[in-house]
């Protein structure tokens, strides 16, 4: 679906960021599984590998910086049934080195670019409401591509096909509604995870 990542050599950064992010995710999960006291050294090694892979993901492409948020959600929701809240907090604390990488990455980015964002971002000066409607349009298009990728385009596809929403169009409203439903479902899962009762024998 995201054919920009594979149709040109410039898309190599996307694939590198994905590969390093997956490596960071897998090694982080391994660190959680080997967290027993007898295996503390092995857990620390896996955690160090996860942190290094995350740093390489950030170096490959700036979108890699969102990985700790994914790891944090997994640590909170994806822990084994019946895990204590303390276990979740311990899993979140294991992300402290990743937070350090983010600080170093942002400092290096600011030193190189003298800014955290491009000088002329696409939505500069656009009112917040229009940004929300644009988010809805893009979200709906993402769902369409995932479910029914009839047409695939390259090179600034969203900017050409969608552009900036002009207002509360049907596409924007539908996309925002689905986005709100997905966000609500995630929030429900987070709350539900606090009240899961372990099944005996599992």
C-alpha positions in Angstrom: 0.0 0.0 0.0 2.8 2.4 0.9 4.5 2.0 -2.4 6.7 5.1 -2.0 8.8 3.0 0.4 9.8 0.5 -2.3 9.5 2.1 -5.7 12.6 4.4 -5.4 15.9 4.2 -3.6 14.9 7.3 -1.6 12.3 5.1 0.1 15.1 3.0 1.6 14.9 5.1 4.8 11.3 3.9 5.4 12.4 0.3 5.1 15.4 0.8 7.4 13.3 2.6 10.0 10.8 -0.3 9.9 13.5 -3.0 10.1 15.2 -1.3 13.1 11.8 -0.6 14.8 10.8 -4.3 14.5 14.2 -5.3 15.9 13.7 -2.9 18.8 10.2 -4.3 19.4 11.3 -7.9 19.4 14.3 -7.4 21.6 12.2 -5.3 24.1 9.7 -8.2 24.3 12.6 -10.6 24.8 13.9 -8.4 27.7 10.4 -8.5 29.3 10.3 -12.3 29.1 13.8 -12.7 30.6 13.2 -10.4 33.5 13.6 -13.0 36.2 16.4 -12.3 38.8 18.5 -15.2 37.5 18.4 -13.7 34.0 18.9 -10.1 34.8 22.1 -9.9 32.8 20.4 -11.4 29.7 17.4 -9.0 30.1 19.8 -6.0 30.3 21.5 -7.2 27.1 18.3 -7.5 25.3 17.2 -4.1 26.5 20.4 -2.5 25.4 19.9 -4.1 21.9 16.4 -2.7 21.8 17.7 0.8 22.7 20.4 0.6 20.0 17.9 -0.6 17.4 15.6 2.3 18.3 18.4 4.8 17.9 19.2 3.4 14.5 15.5 3.6 13.6 15.5 7.3 14.5 18.7 7.8 12.5 17.1 6.2 9.5 13.9 8.3 9.5 12.3 10.6 12.0 9.1 8.6 12.1 11.0 6.0 14.1 10.8 8.3 17.1 7.2 7.1 17.8 8.3 3.6 18.6 8.5 4.0 22.4 4.8 5.0 22.4 4.0 1.6 20.7 6.2 -0.2 23.2 4.4 1.6 26.1 1.0 0.6 24.8 2.1 -3.0 24.5 3.6 -2.9 28.0 0.3 -1.7 29.4 -2.2 -3.7 27.3 -0.3 -6.6 26.0 1.2 -8.0 29.2 0.1 -11.5 30.2 -3.4 -12.1 31.7 -3.3 -11.5 35.4 -0.1 -9.5 35.5 0.1 -7.1 38.4 0.1 -3.4 37.9 3.6 -3.3 39.3 4.7 -5.6 36.5 3.3 -3.1 34.0 5.1 -0.2 35.6 8.3 -2.2 35.6 7.9 -2.8 31.9 7.3 0.9 31.3 10.4 1.8 33.4 12.4 -0.4 31.0 11.7 2.3 28.4 13.8 4.8 30.2 16.8 4.3 27.9 14.6 4.8 24.9 13.5 8.1 26.4 17.1 9.1 26.6 17.6 8.3 22.9 14.7 10.6 22.1 16.3 13.5 24.0 19.6 12.9 22.2 17.9 12.6 18.9 15.9 15.8 19.3 19.1 17.6 20.4 21.0 16.3 17.4 18.1 17.2 15.0 17.9 20.8 16.4 21.7 21.2 16.1 21.6 20.0 12.5 18.4 21.8 11.3 18.2 24.6 13.9 14.5 23.6 14.2 12.4 20.6 15.1 10.3 20.9 12.0 10.6 22.0 8.3 10.7 25.7 7.8 7.6 25.5 5.5 5.4 22.7 6.8 2.3 22.0 4.6 -0.2 23.0 7.3 1.6 26.2 8.4 -1.0 28.8 9.3 -4.0 26.5 8.7 -6.7 26.7 11.4 -7.0 23.8 13.9 -10.4 22.9 12.6 -9.2 22.5 9.1 -6.3 20.4 10.3 -8.8 18.1 12.1 -10.9 17.8 8.9 -7.7 17.0 6.9 -6.9 14.3 9.5 -10.3 12.8 9.0 -9.9 12.7 5.2 -6.4 11.1 5.4 -7.5 8.6 8.0 -10.4 7.5 5.8 -8.1 7.2 2.8 -5.7 5.0 4.9 -8.6 2.7 5.7 -9.6 2.5 2.1 -6.1 1.6 1.0 -5.9 -1.1 3.7 -9.2 -2.6 2.7 -9.5 -1.9 -1.0 -6.3 -0.7 -2.6 -7.8 -0.3 -6.1 -5.5 2.6 -7.0 -2.0 3.1 -5.8 -0.1 6.3 -6.4 3.4 7.5 -5.6 5.1 10.8 -4.9 3.0 13.0 -2.6 -0.1 11.0 -3.2 -2.1 12.5 -0.3 -1.3 16.0 -1.3 -2.5 15.4 -4.9 -5.5 13.2 -4.2 -6.8 14.8 -1.0 -5.1 18.1 -0.3 -6.1 20.2 2.7 -9.8 19.7 3.6 -11.9 22.7 2.8 -14.3 22.1 5.7 -16.6 19.5 7.2 -16.9 17.5 4.0 -18.6 14.0 4.2 -15.2 12.4 3.7 -13.7 14.4 6.6 -16.7 13.7 8.9 -16.7 10.0 8.1 -13.0 9.8 8.7 -13.1 11.7 12.0 -16.0 9.5 13.2 -14.0 6.3 12.5 -10.9 7.8 14.1 -12.9 8.7 17.2 -14.3 5.1 17.2 -10.8 3.6 16.9 -9.5 5.9 19.7 -12.5 5.1 21.9 -11.9 1.4 21.4 -8.2 1.8 22.4 -9.2 3.7 25.5 -11.7 1.0 26.4 -9.1 -1.7 26.0 -6.7 0.3 28.3 -9.4 0.5 31.0 -10.6 -3.1 30.5 -7.0 -4.3 31.0 -7.1 -2.9 34.5 -10.0 -5.2 35.4 -9.1 -8.4 33.7 -9.5 -11.4 36.0 -7.0 -14.2 35.3 -8.4 -17.5 34.3 -7.2 -20.4 36.6 -4.7 -22.6 34.9 -3.7 -20.0 32.3 
